[in-house]
Amino acid sequence: MGHPLQHRRLQRLRRFGVQLKGSPRHADVMVVSGPVTRQSRDRLKRIYDQLAEPKFVVAVGTCACSGGVFQGCYAVEGGIDTAIPVNAYIPGCAARPEAIIDGVVKLLSSLNPKPVVAPPAEPAVALEKSA
């Protein structure tokens, strides 16, 4: 069993239906927290291809979003979106746990948007009030 704080964080995520899986074949969402390097590019694509459909990618932190402080280094190609499509960006160095949970919840809520209900139509004939 892990650290008690880690267990509490996992419990917070489970409230929203998030479960950690060890295999990409059983996952719907891939969370990436670092920049794309020349060595990791092919591995990242291979893992992305193994995800079950529908698949979603969340870039967590400035390094994953844009390359961060490593942008311009000889082995860094940039953010995750240079290798695979990204559905949600969560900025920050380091991204706060609340921001990560909020970003994942917004991604999940965008999947099942609530139907827009039109306001009731005005009656064609106005009723007169009796005195």
DSSP file (Angstrom, degrees, kcal/mol; ACC not computed):
  #  RESIDUE AA STRUCTURE BP1 BP2  ACC     N-H-->O    O-->H-N    N-H-->O    O-->H-N    TCO  KAPPA ALPHA  PHI   PSI    X-CA   Y-CA   Z-CA
    1    1 A M              0   0    0      0, 0.0     6,-0.0     0, 0.0     0, 0.0   0.000 360.0 360.0 360.0 145.6    0.0    0.0    0.0
    2    2 A G        -     0   0    0      1,-0.2     5,-0.0     2,-0.1     0, 0.0   0.028 360.0 -54.4 -82.5-169.5    1.2    3.5   -0.8
    3    3 A H     >  -     0   0    0      1,-0.1     4,-2.0     4,-0.0     3,-0.2  -0.363  50.5-118.3 -66.1 145.3    1.6    6.6    1.3
    4    4 A P  H  > S+     0   0    0      0, 0.0     4,-2.0     0, 0.0     5,-0.1   0.862 114.7  53.0 -57.2 -37.1   -1.6    7.7    3.1
    5    5 A L  H  > S+     0   0    0      1,-0.2     4,-2.1     2,-0.2     5,-0.2   0.905 107.4  51.4 -64.6 -39.4   -1.7   11.0    1.2
    6    6 A Q  H  > S+     0   0    0     -3,-0.2     4,-2.2     1,-0.2    -1,-0.2   0.902 107.9  52.6 -63.0 -40.1   -1.5    9.2   -2.1
    7    7 A H  H  X S+     0   0    0     -4,-2.0     4,-1.9     1,-0.2    -1,-0.2   0.894 108.6  50.1 -63.1 -40.3   -4.4    7.0   -1.0
    8    8 A R  H  X S+     0   0    0     -4,-2.0     4,-1.9     2,-0.2    -1,-0.2   0.888 109.2  51.8 -65.9 -38.2   -6.5   10.2   -0.2
    9    9 A R  H  X S+     0   0    0     -4,-2.1     4,-1.8     1,-0.2    -2,-0.2   0.905 109.1  49.8 -65.0 -40.4   -5.7   11.7   -3.6
   10   10 A L  H  X S+     0   0    0     -4,-2.2     4,-2.2     1,-0.2    -1,-0.2   0.879 107.5  54.7 -65.2 -36.3   -6.8    8.5   -5.4
   11   11 A Q  H  X S+     0   0    0     -4,-1.9     4,-1.1     1,-0.2    -1,-0.2   0.890 105.4  53.4 -63.2 -38.6  -10.0    8.6   -3.4
   12   12 A R  H  < S+     0   0    0     -4,-1.9     4,-0.4     1,-0.2     3,-0.4   0.910 110.9  46.2 -61.6 -41.3  -10.7   12.1   -4.6
   13   13 A L  H ><>S+     0   0    0     -4,-1.8     5,-1.8     1,-0.2     3,-1.4   0.862 104.4  61.0 -70.4 -34.9  -10.2   11.0   -8.2
   14   14 A R  H ><5S+     0   0    0     -4,-2.2     3,-1.7     1,-0.3    -1,-0.2   0.776  90.8  69.6 -64.1 -25.3  -12.4    7.9   -7.7
   15   15 A R  T 3<5S+     0   0    0     -4,-1.1    -1,-0.3    -3,-0.4    -2,-0.2   0.825 102.4  45.5 -59.4 -29.5  -15.4   10.2   -6.8
   16   16 A F  T < 5S-     0   0    0     -3,-1.4    -1,-0.3    -4,-0.4    -2,-0.2   0.283 127.3 -98.4 -98.5   9.3  -15.3   11.3  -10.5
   17   17 A G  T < 5S+     0   0    0     -3,-1.7     2,-0.5     1,-0.3    -3,-0.2   0.636  73.6 147.4  86.8  14.4  -15.1    7.7  -11.8
   18   18 A V      < +     0   0    0     -5,-1.8     2,-0.4    -8,-0.1    -1,-0.3  -0.725  20.4 178.5 -88.2 129.0  -11.3    7.8  -12.4
   19   19 A Q        -     0   0    0     -2,-0.5     2,-0.4    -5,-0.0    -9,-0.0  -0.993  27.5-124.5-128.7 137.7   -9.5    4.5  -12.0
   20   20 A L        -     0   0    0     -2,-0.4     2,-0.4     7,-0.1     7,-0.0  -0.668  28.7-169.5 -82.5 132.9   -5.8    3.9  -12.5
   21   21 A K        -     0   0    0     -2,-0.4     6,-0.0     1,-0.1    -2,-0.0  -0.949  22.3-147.6-123.2 143.8   -5.0    1.2  -14.9
   22   22 A G  S    S+     0   0    0     -2,-0.4    -1,-0.1     1,-0.0    -2,-0.0   0.631  82.3  59.0 -84.1 -14.3   -1.6   -0.4  -15.6
   23   23 A S  S >  S-     0   0    0      1,-0.1     3,-1.4    27,-0.0     4,-0.1  -0.944  70.9-142.5-120.3 135.7   -2.2   -1.1  -19.2
   24   24 A P  G >  S+     0   0    0      0, 0.0     3,-1.2     0, 0.0    28,-0.8   0.752  99.9  69.4 -65.5 -20.9   -3.0    1.4  -22.0
   25   25 A R  G 3  S+     0   0    0      1,-0.2    26,-0.0    26,-0.2    -3,-0.0   0.734 103.8  42.2 -68.2 -20.1   -5.3   -1.1  -23.6
   26   26 A H  G <  S+     0   0    0     -3,-1.4     2,-0.3    25,-0.1    -1,-0.2   0.278 101.3  93.2-106.3   8.7   -7.7   -0.7  -20.6
   27   27 A A    <   -     0   0    0     -3,-1.2    25,-1.2    -4,-0.1     3,-0.1  -0.742  46.1-173.8-107.6 151.4   -7.4    3.1  -20.4
   28   28 A D  S    S+     0   0    0     -2,-0.3    28,-2.3     1,-0.2     2,-0.4   0.667  77.6  44.8-105.3 -30.9   -9.5    5.8  -21.9
   29   29 A V  E     -a   56   0A   0     26,-0.2     2,-0.5    28,-0.0    -1,-0.2  -0.958  64.1-158.1-123.5 132.3   -7.4    8.8  -20.8
   30   30 A M  E     -a   57   0A   0     26,-3.0    28,-2.9    -2,-0.4     2,-0.6  -0.950   8.9-158.2-109.3 124.9   -3.6    9.2  -21.0
   31   31 A V  E     -a   58   0A   0     -2,-0.5     2,-0.4    26,-0.2    28,-0.2  -0.906  10.6-171.6-104.8 121.5   -2.1   11.8  -18.7
   32   32 A V  E     +a   59   0A   0     26,-2.8    28,-3.2    -2,-0.6    32,-0.1  -0.935  13.3 177.5-118.3 135.5    1.3   13.1  -19.8
   33   33 A S        +     0   0    0     -2,-0.4    31,-0.2    26,-0.2    30,-0.2   0.190  56.1  56.1-125.3  18.0    3.4   15.3  -17.6
   34   34 A G  S    S-     0   0    0     29,-0.2    46,-0.1    30,-0.1    26,-0.1  -0.911  82.0 -87.7-143.1 171.7    6.7   15.9  -19.5
   35   35 A P        -     0   0    0      0, 0.0     2,-0.6     0, 0.0    44,-0.2  -0.273  45.4-101.3 -76.0 166.5    8.0   17.2  -22.8
   36   36 A V  E     -C   78   0B   0     42,-2.9    41,-3.2    27,-0.2    42,-1.0  -0.788  41.6-172.6 -88.9 124.5    8.5   15.1  -25.9
   37   37 A T  E  >  -C   76   0B   0     -2,-0.6     4,-1.6    39,-0.3    39,-0.2  -0.668  39.5-105.1-108.1 169.4   12.1   14.1  -26.4
   38   38 A R  T  4 S+     0   0    0     37,-2.0     4,-0.5    -2,-0.2    38,-0.1   0.876 122.3  47.4 -61.3 -35.9   13.7   12.3  -29.4
   39   39 A Q  T  > S+     0   0    0     36,-0.2     4,-0.5     1,-0.2    -1,-0.2   0.855 115.4  43.2 -73.8 -34.9   13.9    9.1  -27.4
   40   40 A S  H  > S+     0   0    0      1,-0.2     4,-2.8     2,-0.1     5,-0.2   0.637  91.5  84.6 -88.6 -13.3   10.3    9.2  -26.1
   41   41 A R  H  X S+     0   0    0     -4,-1.6     4,-2.0     1,-0.2    -1,-0.2   0.928  94.5  40.9 -56.8 -51.9    8.5   10.3  -29.3
   42   42 A D  H  > S+     0   0    0     -4,-0.5     4,-2.2     1,-0.2    -1,-0.2   0.883 116.1  50.6 -67.1 -38.1    8.1    6.8  -30.8
   43   43 A R  H  X S+     0   0    0     -4,-0.5     4,-2.5     2,-0.2    -1,-0.2   0.903 109.2  51.6 -64.9 -40.4    7.2    5.2  -27.4
   44   44 A L  H  X S+     0   0    0     -4,-2.8     4,-2.3     1,-0.2    -2,-0.2   0.910 110.9  47.5 -62.8 -43.1    4.6    7.9  -26.8
   45   45 A K  H  X S+     0   0    0     -4,-2.0     4,-2.3    -5,-0.2    -1,-0.2   0.898 111.2  51.5 -64.3 -40.7    3.0    7.2  -30.2
   46   46 A R  H  X S+     0   0    0     -4,-2.2     4,-1.1     2,-0.2    -2,-0.2   0.914 111.5  46.3 -64.2 -43.1    3.0    3.5  -29.6
   47   47 A I  H  X S+     0   0    0     -4,-2.5     4,-0.7     1,-0.2     3,-0.4   0.906 111.6  52.5 -65.7 -40.7    1.3    3.9  -26.2
   48   48 A Y  H >< S+     0   0    0     -4,-2.3     3,-0.9     1,-0.2    -2,-0.2   0.901 107.3  52.0 -61.2 -41.0   -1.2    6.3  -27.8
   49   49 A D  H 3< S+     0   0    0     -4,-2.3    -1,-0.2     1,-0.2    -2,-0.2   0.770 105.1  57.0 -67.0 -25.1   -2.0    3.7  -30.5
   50   50 A Q  H 3< S+     0   0    0     -4,-1.1    -1,-0.2    -3,-0.4    -2,-0.2   0.648  82.9 106.9 -80.4 -15.5   -2.6    1.1  -27.8
   51   51 A L  S << S-     0   0    0     -3,-0.9   -26,-0.2    -4,-0.7   -23,-0.1  -0.343  76.5-113.8 -64.0 143.2   -5.3    3.1  -26.1
   52   52 A A        -     0   0    0    -25,-1.2    -1,-0.1   -28,-0.8    -2,-0.1  -0.429  50.2 -69.0 -73.4 152.2   -8.9    1.9  -26.6
   53   53 A E  S    S+     0   0    0     -2,-0.1     2,-0.1     2,-0.1    -1,-0.1  -0.638 117.8  44.4 -81.5 143.9  -11.3    4.1  -28.5
   54   54 A P  S    S-     0   0    0      0, 0.0     2,-0.4     0, 0.0    -2,-0.1   0.644  85.2-179.0 -72.7 145.2  -12.4    6.7  -27.6
   55   55 A K        -     0   0    0     -4,-0.1     2,-0.3    -2,-0.1   -26,-0.2  -0.908  10.0-171.1-120.0 144.5   -9.1    7.9  -26.4
   56   56 A F  E     -a   29   0A   0    -28,-2.3   -26,-3.0    -2,-0.4     2,-0.4  -0.972   8.8-152.9-134.6 146.2   -8.2   11.2  -24.8
   57   57 A V  E     -a   30   0A   0     -2,-0.3    30,-2.3   -28,-0.2    31,-1.6  -0.975   4.7-164.9-123.2 132.3   -4.9   12.8  -23.9
   58   58 A V  E     -ab  31  88A   0    -28,-2.9   -26,-2.8    -2,-0.4     2,-0.7  -0.977   9.6-151.5-117.4 122.7   -4.4   15.3  -21.1
   59   59 A A  E     -ab  32  89A   0     29,-2.8    31,-3.0    -2,-0.5     2,-0.6  -0.851  16.0-165.1 -94.1 115.7   -1.2   17.4  -21.0
   60   60 A V  E     + b   0  90A   0    -28,-3.2     4,-0.4    -2,-0.7     3,-0.1  -0.903  49.0   8.3-109.5 120.8   -0.3   18.3  -17.4
   61   61 A G  S  > S-     0   0    0     29,-3.5     4,-1.9    -2,-0.6    32,-0.2  -0.035  89.6 -78.7  98.1 159.5    2.2   21.0  -16.6
   62   62 A T  H  >>S+     0   0    0     30,-1.9     4,-2.7     1,-0.2     6,-0.9   0.848 125.8  58.0 -63.4 -35.9    4.1   23.5  -18.7
   63   63 A C  H  >5S+     0   0    0     29,-0.3     4,-1.2     4,-0.3   -27,-0.2   0.914 110.7  42.3 -63.0 -42.0    6.6   21.0  -19.9
   64   64 A A  H  45S+     0   0    0     -4,-0.4    16,-2.8   -31,-0.2    17,-0.4   0.832 116.6  48.9 -73.4 -31.7    3.8   18.8  -21.4
   65   65 A C  H  <5S-     0   0    0     -4,-1.9    14,-0.3    14,-0.2    16,-0.2   0.912 139.5  -9.8 -74.7 -42.4    1.9   21.8  -22.8
   66   66 A S  H  <5S-     0   0    0     -4,-2.7    13,-0.4    -5,-0.2    -3,-0.2   0.450  98.0 -91.0-138.6  -2.7    4.8   23.6  -24.5
   67   67 A G    ><< -     0   0    0     -4,-1.2     3,-1.6    -5,-0.8    -4,-0.3   0.116  57.5-153.1 103.2 -20.9    8.2   22.0  -23.6
   68   68 A G  G >   -     0   0    0     -6,-0.9     3,-1.6     1,-0.3    -5,-0.1  -0.152  65.0 -10.8  56.4-138.9    8.6   24.4  -20.6
   69   69 A V  G 3  S+     0   0    0      1,-0.3    -1,-0.3     3,-0.0    -6,-0.0   0.641 135.1  62.0 -69.8 -13.6   12.1   25.2  -19.5
   70   70 A F  G X  S+     0   0    0     -3,-1.6     3,-2.3     2,-0.1    -1,-0.3   0.491  72.9 123.6 -90.4  -4.1   13.4   22.5  -21.7
   71   71 A Q  T <  S+     0   0    0     -3,-1.6     3,-0.1     1,-0.3    -4,-0.1  -0.378  76.4  22.9 -59.1 127.8   12.1   24.1  -24.9
   72   72 A G  T 3  S+     0   0    0      1,-0.4    -1,-0.3     4,-0.3    -2,-0.1   0.296  87.8 134.9  96.5  -8.9   15.1   24.6  -27.2
   73   73 A C    X   -     0   0    0     -3,-2.3     3,-0.8     1,-0.1    -1,-0.4  -0.388  68.7-111.3 -69.3 154.8   17.2   21.9  -25.7
   74   74 A Y  T 3  S+     0   0    0      1,-0.2    -1,-0.1    -3,-0.1    -3,-0.0   0.787 114.1  36.6 -62.0 -30.1   18.9   19.6  -28.3
   75   75 A A  T 3  S+     0   0    0     -5,-0.1   -37,-2.0   -38,-0.1     2,-0.5   0.527  97.4  92.5-101.4  -6.5   16.9   16.5  -27.4
   76   76 A V  E <   -C   37   0B   0     -3,-0.8    -4,-0.3    -6,-0.2   -39,-0.3  -0.771  46.3-175.7 -95.8 128.0   13.5   18.2  -26.7
   77   77 A E  E     -     0   0B   0    -41,-3.2     2,-0.3    -2,-0.5   -40,-0.2   0.614  49.4-104.8 -94.8 -14.8   11.0   18.5  -29.6
   78   78 A G  E     -C   36   0B   0    -42,-1.0   -42,-2.9   -11,-0.1    -1,-0.3  -0.932  62.2  -8.2 132.1-153.9    8.4   20.4  -27.6
   79   79 A G  S >  S-     0   0    0    -13,-0.4     3,-1.6    -2,-0.3     4,-0.2  -0.123  73.7 -94.5 -75.3 176.2    5.1   19.7  -26.0
   80   80 A I  G >> S+     0   0    0    -16,-2.8     3,-2.3     1,-0.3     4,-2.3   0.818 117.4  71.0 -62.5 -32.8    3.0   16.6  -26.3
   81   81 A D  G 34 S+     0   0    0    -17,-0.4    -1,-0.3     1,-0.3     5,-0.1   0.586  84.9  69.2 -67.3  -7.0    1.0   18.0  -29.2
   82   82 A T  G <4 S+     0   0    0     -3,-1.6    -1,-0.3     1,-0.1    -2,-0.2   0.677 114.9  24.9 -78.2 -16.6    4.0   17.7  -31.4
   83   83 A A  T <4 S+     0   0    0     -3,-2.3    -2,-0.2     1,-0.4    -3,-0.1   0.760 131.6  10.7-113.5 -41.4    3.7   13.9  -31.3
   84   84 A I  S  < S-     0   0    0     -4,-2.3    -1,-0.4   -36,-0.0     2,-0.1  -0.939  84.9 -88.6-139.3 158.1    0.0   13.1  -30.6
   85   85 A P        -     0   0    0      0, 0.0     2,-0.4     0, 0.0    -3,-0.1  -0.457  39.7-148.8 -70.3 141.1   -3.3   15.0  -30.4
   86   86 A V        -     0   0    0     -2,-0.1   -28,-0.2     1,-0.1     3,-0.1  -0.923  16.7-173.0-114.6 135.1   -4.1   16.6  -27.1
   87   87 A N  S    S+     0   0    0    -30,-2.3     2,-0.4    -2,-0.4   -29,-0.2   0.752  73.5  22.4 -95.6 -29.7   -7.7   17.0  -25.8
   88   88 A A  E     -b   58   0A   0    -31,-1.6   -29,-2.8     2,-0.0     2,-0.4  -1.000  60.7-156.3-144.2 138.5   -7.0   19.1  -22.6
   89   89 A Y  E     -b   59   0A   0     -2,-0.4   -29,-0.2   -31,-0.2   -27,-0.1  -0.956   5.3-172.5-114.2 130.8   -4.1   21.3  -21.4
   90   90 A I  E     -b   60   0A   0    -31,-3.0   -29,-3.5    -2,-0.4   -25,-0.1  -0.910  17.7-157.7-122.1 100.8   -3.5   21.9  -17.7
   91   91 A P        +     0   0    0      0, 0.0     2,-0.1     0, 0.0     8,-0.0  -0.206  36.3  99.1 -76.0 168.2   -0.8   24.6  -17.3
   92   92 A G    >   -     0   0    0      3,-0.2   -30,-1.9   -32,-0.1     3,-0.7  -0.315  65.6-104.0 131.5 149.0    1.4   25.1  -14.3
   93   93 A C  T 3  S+     0   0    0      1,-0.7     2,-0.1   -32,-0.2    -1,-0.1  -0.792 122.6   4.6-138.0  92.2    4.8   24.3  -13.0
   94   94 A A  T 3  S-     0   0    0     -2,-0.3    -1,-0.7     1,-0.0     2,-0.1   0.660 102.2-129.8 -85.8 152.1    4.0   22.2  -11.2
   95   95 A A    <   -     0   0    0     -3,-0.7    -3,-0.2    -5,-0.1   -35,-0.0  -0.437  27.5-116.7 -67.1 135.2    0.3   21.9  -11.9
   96   96 A R     >  -     0   0    0     -2,-0.1     4,-2.0     1,-0.1     3,-0.4  -0.423  17.2-121.0 -72.5 147.3   -1.8   22.0   -8.7
   97   97 A P  H  > S+     0   0    0      0, 0.0     4,-2.5     0, 0.0     5,-0.2   0.865 114.5  55.1 -56.1 -37.4   -3.8   18.8   -7.8
   98   98 A E  H  > S+     0   0    0      1,-0.2     4,-2.5     2,-0.2     5,-0.2   0.882 107.2  50.1 -63.9 -37.5   -7.0   20.9   -7.8
   99   99 A A  H  > S+     0   0    0     -3,-0.4     4,-2.5     2,-0.2    -1,-0.2   0.881 110.3  50.1 -68.2 -37.8   -6.2   22.0  -11.4
  100  100 A I  H  X S+     0   0    0     -4,-2.0     4,-2.3     2,-0.2    -2,-0.2   0.942 113.0  45.4 -65.7 -46.7   -5.6   18.5  -12.5
  101  101 A I  H  X S+     0   0    0     -4,-2.5     4,-2.5     1,-0.2    -2,-0.2   0.921 113.9  50.0 -61.9 -43.7   -8.8   17.2  -11.0
  102  102 A D  H  X S+     0   0    0     -4,-2.5     4,-2.4     1,-0.2    -2,-0.2   0.902 110.9  49.2 -62.4 -41.8  -10.7   20.2  -12.5
  103  103 A G  H  X S+     0   0    0     -4,-2.5     4,-2.0     2,-0.2    -1,-0.2   0.904 112.7  46.5 -65.1 -41.6   -9.2   19.6  -16.0
  104  104 A V  H  X S+     0   0    0     -4,-2.3     4,-2.6     2,-0.2    -2,-0.2   0.901 112.6  50.2 -67.5 -40.4  -10.1   15.9  -15.9
  105  105 A V  H  X S+     0   0    0     -4,-2.5     4,-2.8     2,-0.2    -2,-0.2   0.909 110.6  49.7 -64.4 -41.5  -13.6   16.7  -14.7
  106  106 A K  H  X S+     0   0    0     -4,-2.4     4,-1.6     2,-0.2    -1,-0.2   0.887 110.8  50.3 -64.3 -37.7  -14.1   19.3  -17.5
  107  107 A L  H  X S+     0   0    0     -4,-2.0     4,-0.7     2,-0.2    -2,-0.2   0.939 113.1  45.6 -63.7 -46.2  -12.9   16.8  -20.0
  108  108 A L  H >X S+     0   0    0     -4,-2.6     4,-0.9     1,-0.2     3,-0.7   0.887 112.1  51.0 -65.1 -38.8  -15.3   14.2  -18.8
  109  109 A S  H 3< S+     0   0    0     -4,-2.8    -1,-0.2     1,-0.2     3,-0.2   0.792 103.6  59.2 -71.1 -25.7  -18.2   16.6  -18.6
  110  110 A S  H 3< S+     0   0    0     -4,-1.6    -1,-0.2     1,-0.2    -2,-0.2   0.720  98.7  60.9 -72.9 -18.5  -17.5   17.7  -22.2
  111  111 A L  H << S+     0   0    0     -4,-0.7    -1,-0.2    -3,-0.7    -2,-0.2   0.855 113.9  32.4 -74.5 -34.7  -18.1   14.1  -23.3
  112  112 A N  S  < S-     0   0    0     -4,-0.9    -1,-0.3    -3,-0.2    -2,-0.1  -0.635  82.7-171.9-121.3  71.3  -21.7   14.0  -22.1
  113  113 A P        -     0   0    0      0, 0.0    -3,-0.1     0, 0.0     3,-0.1  -0.372  29.5-111.7 -66.6 142.8  -23.0   17.5  -22.5
  114  114 A K        -     0   0    0      1,-0.1     2,-0.1    -5,-0.1     3,-0.0  -0.501  39.8-101.5 -71.1 140.6  -26.4   18.2  -21.0
  115  115 A P        -     0   0    0      0, 0.0     2,-0.5     0, 0.0    -1,-0.1  -0.369  33.7-119.3 -65.0 140.6  -29.1   18.7  -23.6
  116  116 A V        -     0   0    0     -3,-0.1     2,-0.5    -2,-0.1     0, 0.0  -0.699  25.7-151.2 -82.3 124.8  -30.0   22.3  -24.1
  117  117 A V        -     0   0    0     -2,-0.5    -3,-0.0    -3,-0.0    -1,-0.0  -0.856  12.5-130.3-100.9 126.6  -33.6   22.9  -23.3
  118  118 A A        -     0   0    0     -2,-0.5     3,-0.1     1,-0.1    -1,-0.0  -0.459  30.6-103.5 -72.4 145.3  -35.3   25.7  -25.2
  119  119 A P        -     0   0    0      0, 0.0    -1,-0.1     0, 0.0     0, 0.0  -0.352  49.8 -87.1 -65.6 151.1  -37.3   28.2  -23.1
  120  120 A P        -     0   0    0      0, 0.0     2,-0.1     0, 0.0    -3,-0.0  -0.288  49.1-107.7 -60.9 143.2  -41.1   27.7  -23.2
  121  121 A A        -     0   0    0      1,-0.1     3,-0.1    -3,-0.1    -3,-0.0  -0.379  33.2-106.2 -71.4 147.9  -42.8   29.5  -26.0
  122  122 A E        -     0   0    0      1,-0.1    -1,-0.1    -2,-0.1     4,-0.0  -0.500  42.2-102.1 -70.4 140.7  -44.9   32.5  -25.3
  123  123 A P        -     0   0    0      0, 0.0    -1,-0.1     0, 0.0     3,-0.0  -0.378  22.3-134.7 -64.0 143.9  -48.6   31.9  -25.5
  124  124 A A  S    S+     0   0    0      1,-0.1     2,-0.5    -3,-0.1    -2,-0.1   0.839  91.7  46.6 -69.2 -33.1  -50.1   33.3  -28.8
  125  125 A V  S    S-     0   0    0      0, 0.0     2,-0.4     0, 0.0    -1,-0.1  -0.943  82.1-136.7-115.7 128.2  -53.1   34.8  -27.0
  126  126 A A        -     0   0    0     -2,-0.5     2,-0.3    -4,-0.0    -2,-0.0  -0.663  20.5-130.3 -82.1 134.6  -52.6   36.9  -23.8
  127  127 A L        -     0   0    0     -2,-0.4     2,-0.3     1,-0.0    -1,-0.0  -0.662  18.1-131.0 -84.9 138.1  -55.2   36.1  -21.2
  128  128 A E        -     0   0    0     -2,-0.3     2,-0.4     1,-0.0    -1,-0.0  -0.670  17.5-125.2 -88.5 143.6  -57.0   39.1  -19.6
  129  129 A K        -     0   0    0     -2,-0.3     2,-0.3     2,-0.0    -1,-0.0  -0.691  21.2-128.1 -85.6 137.8  -57.2   39.4  -15.9
  130  130 A S              0   0    0     -2,-0.4    -1,-0.0     1,-0.1     0, 0.0  -0.676 360.0 360.0 -85.5 143.1  -60.6   39.8  -14.5
  131  131 A A              0   0    0     -2,-0.3    -1,-0.1     0, 0.0    -2,-0.0   0.461 360.0 360.0 -72.9 360.0  -61.0   42.7  -12.1
